[in-house]
Amino acid sequence: MITTATDEHRGSVPELLTTPEAAALLRVSPRTMEDWGRRGVAFAPHYVRVGGHRIVYRRDELLEWLDGRAA
């Protein structure tokens, strides 16, 4: 069997979530996620803009962010 570079790194590629998926994970509305992004709220989770308009969130970063917000 031939192993490609893609196969070797597949486990290290972060899972990317859309705004509705990220909102569901955090149990907030997609609108709240969008508002945080538009307002540049300092405590909001980090996102990545892909293709100019599409916004995605790295699942592992969302979970770390959530852990950091725990009271």
JODA-V484640 format. One record per residue. N is the residue number from 1. RES is the residue in three letters. PHI is phi in degrees with one decimal (999 if undefined). OMEGA is omega in degrees with one decimal (999 if undefined). D_CENTER is the distance of its C-alpha to the mean C-alpha in Angstrom with 1 decimal. Layout:
n: (N & N)
res: (RES & RES)
phi: (PHI & PHI)
omega: (OMEGA & OMEGA)
d_center: (D_CENTER & D_CENTER)
This chain:
n: (1 & 2 & 3 & 4 & 5 & 6 & 7 & 8 & 9 & 10 & 11 & 12 & 13 & 14 & 15 & 16 & 17 & 18 & 19 & 20 & 21 & 22 & 23 & 24 & 25 & 26 & 27 & 28 & 29 & 30 & 31 & 32 & 33 & 34 & 35 & 36 & 37 & 38 & 39 & 40 & 41 & 42 & 43 & 44 & 45 & 46 & 47 & 48 & 49 & 50 & 51 & 52 & 53 & 54 & 55 & 56 & 57 & 58 & 59 & 60 & 61 & 62 & 63 & 64 & 65 & 66 & 67 & 68 & 69 & 70 & 71)
res: (MET & ILE & THR & THR & ALA & THR & ASP & GLU & HIS & ARG & GLY & SER & VAL & PRO & GLU & LEU & LEU & THR & THR & PRO & GLU & ALA & ALA & ALA & LEU & LEU & ARG & VAL & SER & PRO & ARG & THR & MET & GLU & ASP & TRP & GLY & ARG & ARG & GLY & VAL & ALA & PHE & ALA & PRO & HIS & TYR & VAL & ARG & VAL & GLY & GLY & HIS & ARG & ILE & VAL & TYR & ARG & ARG & ASP & GLU & LEU & LEU & GLU & TRP & LEU & ASP & GLY & ARG & ALA & ALA)
phi: (999 & -94.2 & -103.8 & -98.7 & -59.8 & -62.3 & -62.3 & -66.9 & -100.4 & -57.1 & -68.5 & -96.6 & -79.0 & -70.2 & -75.1 & -99.8 & -115.4 & -73.3 & -58.7 & -61.9 & -68.2 & -64.2 & -61.7 & -62.6 & -61.5 & -88.4 & 61.3 & -127.1 & -79.3 & -56.9 & -61.5 & -62.5 & -60.1 & -64.6 & -62.1 & -57.8 & -64.7 & -66.5 & -83.3 & 65.3 & -58.7 & -60.0 & -90.3 & -71.0 & -65.4 & -72.3 & -128.8 & -122.5 & -93.2 & -114.9 & 66.8 & 91.7 & -124.0 & -75.0 & -109.1 & -131.7 & -122.0 & -81.8 & -57.5 & -63.2 & -69.3 & -63.2 & -65.8 & -64.1 & -60.4 & -63.9 & -59.6 & -70.2 & -90.2 & -62.2 & -82.5)
omega: (-179.6 & 177.5 & -179.9 & 177.0 & 179.4 & 179.3 & -177.9 & -175.2 & -176.2 & -180.0 & -177.7 & 179.8 & -177.9 & 175.3 & -179.5 & -178.8 & 173.0 & 179.0 & 178.0 & 178.7 & 178.3 & 178.8 & 178.8 & 178.8 & -178.3 & -179.7 & 171.5 & -179.8 & 174.0 & 178.7 & 177.4 & 178.3 & 179.8 & 178.5 & 178.0 & -178.5 & -179.3 & -176.9 & -178.8 & -178.9 & -174.3 & -176.9 & -178.4 & 177.6 & 179.7 & 175.1 & 179.3 & 176.7 & -177.9 & 177.2 & 176.2 & -174.9 & -175.3 & 179.0 & 176.4 & 179.2 & 174.7 & -176.1 & -178.5 & 177.6 & 177.0 & -179.7 & 175.8 & 179.0 & -180.0 & 177.1 & -180.0 & -180.0 & -177.5 & -178.8 & 999)
d_center: (33.7 & 32.0 & 28.6 & 26.6 & 24.2 & 21.4 & 22.5 & 22.6 & 19.1 & 17.4 & 16.7 & 15.0 & 12.5 & 8.9 & 7.8 & 5.6 & 5.1 & 7.2 & 7.8 & 10.4 & 8.7 & 6.2 & 9.5 & 11.4 & 9.8 & 10.5 & 13.7 & 13.8 & 14.6 & 12.6 & 15.2 & 14.3 & 10.8 & 12.6 & 15.3 & 13.4 & 12.1 & 15.7 & 17.4 & 15.6 & 15.7 & 15.8 & 14.2 & 11.1 & 7.7 & 7.1 & 5.7 & 7.5 & 10.4 & 11.8 & 15.4 & 16.1 & 14.8 & 11.8 & 8.5 & 5.3 & 1.6 & 3.1 & 4.7 & 7.4 & 6.3 & 5.6 & 8.9 & 10.5 & 10.0 & 11.5 & 14.2 & 15.1 & 15.6 & 18.0 & 21.5)
